[in-house]
């Protein structure tokens, strides 16, 4: 018996499901507010730094000698200035996605656990205080490992994103890695090793791409994406367990 793998649209709905789930369980807002504020602060800070750098480069372009091409200054300088501003904003988005998963890893870990306990009808506060630090460290290591892999693979695609062919590839890869990062919170909490988590992601690339798209475009949505990813992971695990039991019963 084979289960149907949810695809891109199911991933898109995952973020909306996360928002609805939080709205239905107000106590989760404690673990939503801090990551949302952190993500917003990271993006605004990086965007401000990039904006200042772009303006400084634009001013240098306006005053520097262009030699033989000085006649083109009036046309090219504003175009290059706009391009620099767009690059700075895009870089801020990418850096926010890379950094926020690491910075917020301990909070996302607790948020994911509480969501799963609510889904399964268990008590919310089931984790002993003695486990908080080791679990936070494990979550931080998993997030950092994924962030390094993401940076290594997306860096060359970022350079290609200014071409007609590279732009959609960079966007799709960014969506996929963002979705993987959201689901990886739950997978790492279940203590799956890194190769097993990557295999899980490869089998569900469409789902993770849809899940990561809204968060890539609006990074402060990341905690709601963690909630939605947790709901999806729990649902998929339950379906796979049900199929496995049915297969064992059929075989016996």
N, C-alpha and C positions, 0 to 999 in steps of 0.2 A: 504494500500500500504506500502510495507516494503523496506527500502534501504539496499543495500549490505554493510556490514561493511568491510572497507579496512583492509588488513592483513599485515603480516610480510614484504612481498616484497614492499608493498606500503610505509611502514615505512622506509625501506632502501633507497628507491628512494627519500624520503622526504629530506634527507640531501643533496643529489645531486641537487634536485630542489632548495633548499636554496642557494647553491653555484651559480647555474645558475641565480637565481633571483637577487642576489647581483651583479653578473657580468653585468647584464642588467640595474642595477640602481646604478651607481657608488657613488651617494650621500650617500648611506647606509654605505659605508666604514668607515665613521666617527664613526659610532656606532658599527662597527665590530672590528676595530683595537685595541681599548682599552681592551675589554674583551679577545681577542685573546692573547694580551701581558700579561694580568693578569693571564690567565689560564696557559700559558707557564711558567711564573715566579713562580707561586704557585707550579707547578709540579716539576720544576727544583730545587727549594729550598727544598721541602720535600724530593725529591729523593737524594739530596746531604746530607741532615741530616741523612736519613736512611742508605745511603752508609757508612757514617762515623761511625754510630753506629754499623753497621754490621762488618766493618773492626775491630773496637775495640773489639767486641765479638770474632771475629775470632782470633785476637792476644791473647786474654785471653785463648781461647781453646788450642792454640798452646803451651802456656807456662805453663798452669796449670797441676797439677798432676792428672792422670786418674786412679790412683790406679791399681787395677787388670786389667783394660782395657787399660793400657798404651801401650800395644803391638799393639792395634788397632788405635793408634793416627795417624800414617802415612796415613791410609786409610780414617778414618772417619772425621778427621779435615777438609780436603779440601771439602769433600761432605757437611758437615754442613755449611762451609763457603759459598759455592755456594747457598745453601738453604736459608741462612740468607740474601744474596744479592737479591735473587728473592723475598723473603718476603718483603724486604724494598721497592723494586720497585712496587710491587703489592699494598702495603699499601699507597705508594705515589699516585698511580692512584686513589684508592678509596677515599683518603682524598681530592684529587684535585676535584673529582666529587662532593663531599659533600660541600666543601668550595666555589668553583667557582660559584655555583648557588646562594649562599647567597651574596658573595662579589659583583657579577656582576648583581644582581637582578634589581637595578634601570636602568642600561644601557639596559638590556634585555627587560625591560618593554617598554622603549621608542622605541627600535628597533622593537619590535613586533607591536606596534601601527603604526609606520611609514609604515611597510610592509602592514598591513591591509588597511591603507589609500590608498596606491598605488594600491592595488588589486581592491579596490572599486572605484577608480578614484576620490578620494577626495584630498583636499589640504594636503600637508605633515605636515604643522605646525598648527595643529588644537587644540593643548593642551595649555591652558593659563598658563603663568608662575606661577600663584598662585596655580595651581594644581600640580606642579611638586613635591614639598616636600611631600604632603599627598599621592600622587600616589607612590612615591618612598618608603615611609614608608609601604604602603600596600603591595607593591611587595616584600619588604624585609621580612615582617612578613610571607607572604605566602611561600617564599623560605626557611626561617628558620624552619617553621613548617614541611615542607616536608623533609628537611634535617635531622631533629630530628627523624622523623618516619623512614626514610631510614637508619639512623645509628642504630636505635634500632632493625630493622629487619635484616639488613645485618651483624651486628656484629657476631651473632652466626653462620651465614652461612659462614663468613670469616674463622672462626676456622675450620669449616667442609670442607672448600675448599681444604684442603691438603689430602683429601680422594678421592677415585675414584668416590664415589657417590656424595659427596658434591661439587666437583669442577664444574660440569656442572650446578648444582642448583644455586651456587653462581654467575656464569657467567650470567645465564638467569635472575636471580633476579636483578643483577646489570644493565643489559641492560634495563630491564623493568622500574626500578626506574629512570634511566637516561632519558629514553624517556618520562616518566611521568613528570619529572622536566622540560623538554623542552616544553611540551604542557601546563604545569601548568602556565607558564608565561602568555599565552593568556587567559586561563580559569580564572585565578585570576584577570587579567585586566578587564575581563567581569563581575567581581564581583560575580562570582559563589561562594557559600560557600564551605568549605572544604569537607563535606559529598557529595555534588553534584559533585565536581571535582573528588573525588575518585570513585563514581559510573560511571562517564564518562570514567575514566581510566580502570575500570574493564571490561566494555563492549568492550574495544578496546586494550586488553592486547597484542595481536599479533602485531598490528600496532605500539604500543609504544615500544615493544621489538625490532622490526626492526629499529625504529627511533633511539633508544638509543645505538644500537650496535656500529656504527662507532664512535660515540662521546665517548663511554666508552673506546674504544681502542686508541683513539686520542683526548684527552680532548680539545685541542685548537680549534677543530671543533665546539664546543658548540654554538657560535653565529650563525653559519650557520644552526645548528640544530634548534635553536630558530626560524629562518626565515622559515625553512621547516615546523616546527610544526605549525607556524602561518598560513601558506598556507593551511595545512591540516585541521586545526580547522575551518578556514573560509569556506573552501570547504564543510566540513561535516555539518556545521551549515546551509549553503545555501541549501544543499540537503535535510536536515531534514525539513527546513522551506517550501521547495517546496512540499515535500510529505505531510506535515501537511495541506497546502492549498488545495492540490488535494483531501485529505480525507474529508476536510470540504465541498468542492464543491460536492463531490460524495454523502455525507450524506444529503446535502440540495436538 
